[in-house]
Amino acid sequence: MALPKLVITDIDGVWTDGGMYYTADGDVMKRFSVKDGWGVLFLREFGIPVAIMTGENTQIVQKRAAKLKIERCYLGVNDKLAKARELCEEMGITLADVAFIGDDINDIRLLREVGFSASPANTPVYIKKEVHYVTSAHGGFGAFREFVEKILVNNGMLEEALRRVM
């Protein structure tokens, strides 16, 4: 795939290990890998926007997006394909211009339609069969960063990305 004009990512199972951690008071926590933040920075160096689309509706994801300066953060998305089409129309691009990484049933329709799709290593086999690339990293352990690096490698741009952020 050519360099995408937009990268969309799911969160739970991609940026997190898919677990939900509860405190004794019932507060929910999520574990994020800082490695994935570098993927966002690499894309930013080339002017490629990142959009988060998750079925969850939690302030935890919004806080992570804010820390990484990801402006397009969509929570509680039931139909990711419809939301992606809406976003593409807004941006004047097509789904063929989009790269997306997701890991579960609610991601399949969008994974099938984008120009480049991926899933983490610990994704169910029937999801892996739907994507162009399966990361060696598990969700929550650098899968998003690996996905971004794969895009950059495919376009001969990883070395340039590394030079720019060092």
Helices and strands as residue ranges (DSSP letters): E 6-9, E 21-22, E 28-29, H 35-45, E 50-53, H 59-67, E 72-74, H 80-91, G 95-97, E 98-101, G 105-107, H 108-113, E 116-119, H 125-128, E 133-134, H 143-154, H 158-165
